[in-house]
Amino acid sequence: MNKKQILVLIIAITLTFTMLIVATGIIFVVKPEFMGFRQKNKPIKIIDTVYVEPTITISEKRLLAFENMQKQKELLSSEKDYFYNKTRCLSDSIIGLHHTFKKFNDSLQKISHILLYSNQAAKSLNDTILKLQNEIKKNSDAINKYKQKIESSEKLFTLKLDTLQKQNLESFAKLYNNTNPTYVARILEQIDERDAAKILKLMQKKKAGKVLEVLTPKQAAAILLLGAGN
């Protein structure tokens, strides 16, 4: 049963009890003898003589009617108690349902608060993740820029180093053009064969040929091969 049906049942029971009480009152006022009561007599004048209570004669038919009324009254009283107990049980059930609904509503509110807090925490975490991602992207871009600068610096440094090394080699070649070929050969034997090949390539061909003549055939061949490769 839903709440509406329970409310209609309670109203119907209340109206029934009210009608029974009103009917009993009307019978008591109009025909009290049906309920076993005697009609009110007119005020008795006090006289010196002794008043004798009049004798009331009840027929068998009226007695049966009175007994039936008593039975109906007992039945109505029993039904009244039954409906009263039922109404009380329904009222207790409604109160219990109300308390249960209140607890359920409180639980829903707690769950709602928890979900709201979880959503706020998730949003805050998501914002933090987005900030971290932005920071990572910025750092990554900065790292890439630094890498590009480092690569450019390395290329520039390598170019400068190559230029400086070439200038040094050219200086050595000019110097060795005016030096004893034997002395130059002893120097070239002590340095890297690549550098030796570059110096010989920058020297005058006639001077370079004299230096190669002083070198051992193995060293001369290695230097010539490196010079040819460059």
PEVENVEN-V405537 format. One record per helix or strand. SS is the DSSP state (A for helix, B for strand). FROM is the first residue (numbers start at 1). LEN is the number of residues. If there is no record, write none. Layout:
ss=SS from=FROM len=LEN
ss=SS from=FROM len=LEN
This chain:
ss=A from=3 len=28
ss=A from=32 len=4
ss=A from=60 len=118
ss=A from=181 len=10
ss=A from=193 len=10
ss=A from=205 len=10
ss=A from=217 len=13
